[in-house]
Structure formats: structure tokens, C-alpha cells
């Protein structure tokens, strides 16, 4: 695998790609800076580590090597990934809907039957649709109304609506140096503060459950706390030492589309930074040794966690009673 590390090349080593991003001609890494109005596809192509890639390393270096060597596998139309991207566009950049989102037509409108996409003609149409729109978020026809209801709910929420309607910079792609390596983050919304008030990073999430307990589990399991540290570090490098709050807006994907708004605590953000530093060091060591191990080679003792044992005991006692 190609090592991604800090780029210190200077002088005439930079060229501009078609999106206007400065790229080092010696290592293909983008220059440090803020990049506005670039698509998510362009952002994903930047030659840097990111929080999502660190999440793969956290599973195992072998998974990262497979992901990089095999390339990105296209997601199914209407997948969680596509729904999330389309929702971000609808809420944060509605003027870019036609550019960034593709809607697969309803089968009955195309062929007169709900099963039309199973026919040869329907399969050919769908294949062409995938090829034509591979750089966009692709959703199904009936998912448009779902997204509209979710957007309506989040804007009608008094607290979430205040953040979303505030003057801000939306969908900022930031390249910066992070624990000695070139890194990228994409911030949903950055609300500028002042000497008396912190800058606010708003991170919009679509979730199954937006309750505090359930979303706290998501923050840990999906690495949102790690992303929050990277977000904050990128903004602090750009605006100085002013404090930065990280606010999550969690919007449920099923009726009644409830909304939760949460400020991530400093302890959790700092923990995310320590974990990112460890994962980056693990990555650099794998690059140095050209070794990408999977899980541990030796037998490890495993026990259920205490709350799982308690649940099992309760179920047993209920059955006995």
C-alpha cells in the first residue's frame, strides 16, 4: 500500500487538478486548506486518511488493505449510505439536489408493472442508471417523500431548526495535518462564534433511534467521537485557539421522525483524539513493516459483559418462575 504521511514538499511541486485543488506532484496529496463547493465524490478521492478509514483500521489493518486494494464497492440504490448523503443535500445544500442526487424512477411509471426492473429491459435501464449516476447519491422513487418528511421534522424542531437556519458555512471539506499525517474532514455546518461564544460544528445524522442512550451507543460504535476531535482540530487550526462546540442533530428515519440535539462532552472528544492518535500510529507502523494483520493470532479468553450476564440471569429466573 502507498504510505500516506505528512507532505513537506515545497517550491514548484504543486499542480492544480480540474476541481482547483492543489495536489503535490511528488506524493499526490492535497495541500492543506479549506475546499468549498466540491462534491462528496471529489472529497472521498482526496489522498488522505479520514475518520472513516480510521474506523476500518480499528477493525483490523487487513480490512483497510482490502478496502484500499479492492477499491470502493458501489452501494445498492437506496442504501443507508445513499439515504444519508441525499438527506444532507436536501437539508444543507438543496440547490445542489439535481447535481448530487439521482432518483431511480418508479417501476410502474417506466414499464407499467412493479416487477419491471426484473425484466431484461428493466435491468438494462437500471445498469445504465447506475453507470450514469455513480458519482451521485442514488435513491428510490418512494424514498423522496421519506426524506421530505424527515427534513420537515428537523426544521420544525425548535432547537435543531435554530442551528440549521443560522448563517454558516455548509459542507466544508478541510485538509489539515493531524498527528503527523495529512488528514481530511468534511464538516456539515460551521457556525462562526466570537470572542465570547464558541464556534459550533453541527453534524447531521440519520438514525434508527435518536434517544440519548441509543445515540450515545452510536457515537461510540460508529466513531463519531473520534470524528468530533478531528473536526475540532481542523477548525482550531484555521481560526485559532477559540473553543469549538460539536453539536449532533440526530434525525430518526421512521415516523414520527423525532429529533435529538446533543453537545458532545469534552472528555469524549479528548478520548476520540487519543484513539485517533493510536490508530494513526498503528497505520504508520503497518506501512513501515508492510504488514497488515487481521485479528490476534493467539486464543483469547472471552466472557459476556456484566450487563449481558445480568440479562441472561433475569431471563433464566423468569422462566423458572
C-alpha positions as CSV (number, residue, x, y, z in Angstrom):
1,X,0.0,0.0,0.0
2,X,1.0,3.6,-0.6
3,X,2.1,5.4,2.6
4,X,0.1,8.4,3.4
5,X,2.1,10.7,5.6
6,X,2.9,14.4,6.2
7,X,3.8,16.2,3.0
8,X,6.6,18.7,3.4
9,X,7.3,19.3,-0.2
10,X,7.7,23.0,-1.2
11,X,8.5,25.0,-4.3
12,X,7.2,24.0,-7.7
13,X,5.9,20.7,-6.6
14,X,2.2,21.6,-6.7
15,X,-0.3,21.3,-9.5
16,X,-4.0,22.1,-9.7
17,X,-6.5,19.4,-10.6
18,X,-9.7,20.0,-12.5
19,X,-11.6,20.9,-9.3
20,X,-8.9,23.6,-8.4
21,X,-7.4,21.5,-5.6
22,X,-3.6,21.8,-5.2
23,X,-2.0,18.4,-5.4
24,X,1.6,17.5,-4.6
25,X,3.1,16.1,-7.8
26,X,5.6,14.0,-5.8
27,X,3.1,12.3,-3.4
28,X,-0.4,13.0,-4.8
29,X,-1.5,14.5,-1.5
30,X,-3.7,17.7,-1.5
31,X,-2.5,20.9,0.0
32,X,-3.7,22.0,3.5
33,X,-6.7,24.2,3.2
34,X,-10.5,24.6,3.1
35,X,-12.2,23.4,-0.1
36,X,-15.8,24.6,-0.7
37,X,-18.3,23.5,-3.3
38,X,-16.6,20.2,-4.1
39,X,-18.8,17.1,-4.3
40,X,-18.6,14.3,-1.8
41,X,-17.1,12.1,-4.5
42,X,-14.3,14.5,-5.0
43,X,-13.8,14.7,-1.3
44,X,-13.6,11.0,-1.0
45,X,-10.9,10.8,-3.7
46,X,-8.5,13.1,-1.8
47,X,-5.4,11.2,-1.0
48,X,-5.6,11.5,2.8
49,X,-6.6,9.4,5.8
50,X,-10.0,10.2,7.2
51,X,-12.2,9.2,10.2
52,X,-14.0,6.6,8.1
53,X,-10.7,4.9,7.1
54,X,-9.5,5.0,10.7
55,X,-12.7,3.1,11.6
56,X,-11.6,0.4,9.1
57,X,-8.2,0.3,10.8
58,X,-9.9,-0.1,14.1
59,X,-11.5,-3.3,12.9
60,X,-8.1,-4.6,11.6
61,X,-5.3,-3.4,9.3
62,X,-6.2,-6.3,7.0
63,X,-9.6,-4.8,6.4
64,X,-8.0,-1.5,5.4
65,X,-5.7,-3.1,3.0
66,X,-8.5,-5.0,1.4
67,X,-10.6,-1.8,1.1
68,X,-7.8,0.2,-0.5
69,X,-6.6,-2.5,-2.8
70,X,-10.1,-3.6,-4.0
71,X,-11.5,-0.1,-4.3
72,X,-14.8,1.2,-3.2
73,X,-17.7,-1.2,-3.9
74,X,-20.8,0.6,-5.2
75,X,-23.6,0.7,-2.7
76,X,-27.1,-0.5,-3.6
77,X,-29.5,2.2,-4.7
78,X,-31.4,3.5,-1.6
79,X,-28.8,2.1,0.9
80,X,-28.2,3.7,4.2
81,X,-25.1,5.5,2.7
82,X,-27.1,7.0,-0.2
83,X,-30.0,7.9,2.1
84,X,-27.7,9.8,4.4
85,X,-25.9,11.6,1.6
86,X,-29.2,12.6,-0.1
87,X,-30.6,13.9,3.2
88,X,-27.6,16.0,3.8
89,X,-28.0,17.5,0.3
90,X,-31.7,18.2,0.9
91,X,-31.2,19.9,4.3
92,X,-27.8,21.6,3.8
93,X,-27.5,22.2,0.1
94,X,-30.9,21.9,-1.5
95,X,-29.8,23.9,-4.5
96,X,-27.5,21.1,-5.4
97,X,-30.2,18.4,-5.4
98,X,-30.2,17.8,-9.1
99,X,-26.4,17.8,-9.3
100,X,-25.7,15.5,-6.3
101,X,-28.8,13.2,-6.1
102,X,-30.3,10.8,-8.7
103,X,-33.8,9.3,-8.2
104,X,-34.5,5.9,-9.8
105,X,-37.9,6.2,-11.5
106,X,-40.8,4.2,-10.2
107,X,-41.1,0.8,-12.0
108,X,-44.8,1.2,-12.8
109,X,-44.0,4.6,-14.5
110,X,-41.3,3.0,-16.6
111,X,-42.8,-0.3,-17.5
112,X,-46.3,-0.4,-16.2
113,X,-45.6,-3.1,-13.6
114,X,-43.9,-3.2,-10.2
115,X,-41.7,-6.0,-11.4
116,X,-40.4,-4.2,-14.5
117,X,-36.9,-3.9,-13.1
118,X,-36.7,-7.7,-13.2
119,X,-37.1,-7.8,-16.9
120,X,-34.3,-7.6,-19.4
121,X,-35.2,-4.1,-20.4
122,X,-35.6,-3.0,-16.8
123,X,-32.2,-4.5,-15.8
124,X,-30.5,-2.7,-18.7
125,X,-32.2,0.6,-17.7
126,X,-31.0,0.1,-14.1
127,X,-27.4,-0.7,-15.2
128,X,-27.3,2.4,-17.3
129,X,-28.7,4.5,-14.4
130,X,-26.0,3.2,-12.1
131,X,-23.3,4.0,-14.6
132,X,-24.6,7.4,-15.4
133,X,-25.1,8.4,-11.7
134,X,-22.2,6.6,-9.9
135,X,-20.8,9.9,-8.6
136,X,-24.2,10.8,-7.0
137,X,-26.3,9.7,-4.1
138,X,-28.8,7.3,-5.6
139,X,-32.2,6.7,-4.0
140,X,-35.5,5.1,-5.0
141,X,-38.6,7.0,-6.0
142,X,-40.5,6.3,-2.8
143,X,-37.7,7.5,-0.6
144,X,-38.1,11.1,-1.8
145,X,-41.2,11.6,0.3
146,X,-39.5,9.9,3.3
147,X,-36.6,12.4,3.1
148,X,-39.1,15.3,2.7
149,X,-40.8,14.3,6.0
150,X,-37.5,13.9,7.8
151,X,-36.4,17.4,6.6
152,X,-39.7,18.9,7.6
153,X,-39.4,17.3,11.1
154,X,-35.9,18.6,11.7
155,X,-36.6,22.1,10.6
156,X,-39.8,22.3,12.7
157,X,-37.8,21.2,15.8
158,X,-37.2,24.5,17.6
159,X,-33.7,23.7,18.7
160,X,-32.4,21.9,15.6
161,X,-34.1,24.5,13.4
162,X,-32.1,27.3,15.1
163,X,-28.8,25.6,14.2
164,X,-29.8,24.7,10.7
165,X,-31.1,28.1,9.8
166,X,-28.1,30.0,11.3
167,X,-25.7,31.8,9.0
168,X,-22.9,29.3,8.5
169,X,-20.6,27.5,6.0
170,X,-22.0,24.2,4.8
171,X,-20.3,21.0,3.7
172,X,-16.7,22.2,4.2
173,X,-14.0,19.9,3.1
174,X,-10.9,20.5,5.2
175,X,-7.4,19.1,4.6
176,X,-5.0,19.5,7.6
177,X,-2.1,17.9,9.4
178,X,-3.2,15.6,12.2
179,X,-0.8,13.7,14.5
180,X,1.9,13.9,11.8
181,X,-0.1,12.8,8.9
182,X,-2.2,14.5,6.1
183,X,-5.9,14.1,7.1
184,X,-9.3,15.2,5.7
185,X,-12.6,16.0,7.3
186,X,-15.9,17.1,5.9
187,X,-17.9,19.3,8.2
188,X,-21.7,19.6,7.7
189,X,-22.1,23.1,9.1
190,X,-19.7,25.5,10.8
191,X,-21.3,28.4,12.6
192,X,-18.7,31.2,13.4
193,X,-18.5,32.3,17.0
194,X,-16.8,35.3,18.6
195,X,-14.5,36.2,21.5
196,X,-17.4,35.4,23.9
197,X,-19.1,32.5,22.1
198,X,-17.5,29.3,20.7
199,X,-17.6,28.3,17.1
200,X,-20.1,25.5,16.6
201,X,-19.7,22.4,14.4
202,X,-23.0,20.9,13.5
203,X,-23.0,17.2,12.5
204,X,-26.3,15.9,11.0
205,X,-27.0,12.2,11.5
206,X,-29.8,10.0,10.3
207,X,-30.5,7.3,12.9
208,X,-32.9,4.5,13.8
209,X,-33.2,5.9,17.3
210,X,-32.4,9.4,18.4
211,X,-32.8,8.8,22.2
212,X,-29.9,9.8,24.3
213,X,-28.9,6.3,25.3
214,X,-29.2,4.8,21.8
215,X,-27.4,7.7,20.2
216,X,-24.6,7.6,22.8
217,X,-24.0,4.0,21.7
218,X,-23.9,5.2,18.0
219,X,-21.4,7.9,18.9
220,X,-19.1,5.2,20.2
221,X,-19.8,2.3,17.8
222,X,-19.6,4.5,14.7
223,X,-16.7,6.5,15.8
224,X,-18.5,9.9,15.9
225,X,-16.5,10.9,19.0
226,X,-13.3,10.3,17.0
227,X,-14.6,12.4,14.1
228,X,-15.5,15.1,16.5
229,X,-11.9,15.5,17.6
230,X,-10.7,15.7,14.0
231,X,-13.4,18.3,13.2
232,X,-12.5,20.4,16.1
233,X,-8.7,20.2,15.4
234,X,-9.2,21.2,11.8
235,X,-11.3,24.2,12.7
236,X,-8.9,25.3,15.5
237,X,-6.0,25.2,13.1
238,X,-8.0,27.5,10.8
239,X,-9.5,30.0,13.3
240,X,-7.0,29.9,16.1
241,X,-7.5,28.9,19.7
242,X,-11.2,29.8,20.2
243,X,-13.2,27.0,21.7
244,X,-15.3,24.8,19.4
245,X,-18.5,23.0,20.3
246,X,-19.6,19.9,18.5
247,X,-23.4,19.5,18.2
248,X,-25.0,16.4,16.8
249,X,-28.5,16.6,15.3
250,X,-29.9,13.1,15.2
251,X,-33.0,12.6,13.0
252,X,-34.9,9.3,13.1
253,X,-35.7,7.6,9.8
254,X,-39.1,6.3,10.8
255,X,-42.3,8.1,11.9
256,X,-42.7,10.2,13.9
257,X,-39.2,11.3,12.8
258,X,-38.2,12.5,16.2
259,X,-35.1,14.7,16.6
260,X,-32.4,14.8,19.3
261,X,-29.8,17.5,19.7
262,X,-26.7,16.7,21.7
263,X,-23.5,18.6,22.6
264,X,-20.6,16.1,22.8
265,X,-18.7,16.4,26.1
266,X,-15.0,17.4,26.3
267,X,-14.0,14.1,27.9
268,X,-15.4,12.2,24.9
269,X,-13.8,14.5,22.4
270,X,-10.4,14.1,24.1
271,X,-10.9,10.4,24.2
272,X,-11.5,10.4,20.4
273,X,-8.2,12.3,19.9
274,X,-6.3,9.7,21.9
275,X,-7.9,6.9,19.9
276,X,-7.1,8.6,16.6
277,X,-3.5,9.1,17.6
278,X,-3.2,5.4,18.4
279,X,-4.9,4.3,15.1
280,X,-2.7,6.6,13.1
281,X,0.4,5.3,14.8
282,X,-0.8,1.7,14.1
283,X,-1.3,2.6,10.4
284,X,2.2,4.1,10.1
285,X,3.7,1.0,11.7
286,X,1.8,-1.2,9.3
287,X,3.2,0.9,6.4
288,X,6.7,0.8,7.8
289,X,6.7,-3.0,8.1
290,X,4.4,-3.6,5.1
291,X,2.4,-5.9,7.4
292,X,-1.4,-5.8,7.6
293,X,-2.5,-8.3,10.2
294,X,-6.1,-9.3,10.9
295,X,-7.3,-10.4,14.3
296,X,-4.9,-11.6,17.0
297,X,-3.2,-15.0,16.1
298,X,-3.5,-16.4,19.6
299,X,-6.5,-17.7,21.6
300,X,-8.1,-15.0,23.7
301,X,-10.4,-15.6,26.7
302,X,-13.9,-14.2,26.1
303,X,-16.7,-13.6,28.6
304,X,-20.0,-11.9,28.3
305,X,-20.1,-8.4,29.8
306,X,-21.7,-7.9,33.2
307,X,-24.9,-6.4,31.8
308,X,-25.3,-9.3,29.4
309,X,-24.8,-11.8,32.2
310,X,-27.4,-10.0,34.3
311,X,-29.9,-10.0,31.4
312,X,-29.3,-13.8,30.9
313,X,-29.8,-14.4,34.7
314,X,-33.1,-12.4,34.6
315,X,-34.4,-14.3,31.7
316,X,-33.5,-17.6,33.4
317,X,-35.3,-16.6,36.6
318,X,-38.4,-15.5,34.7
319,X,-38.5,-18.9,33.0
320,X,-38.0,-20.7,36.3
321,X,-40.8,-18.7,37.9
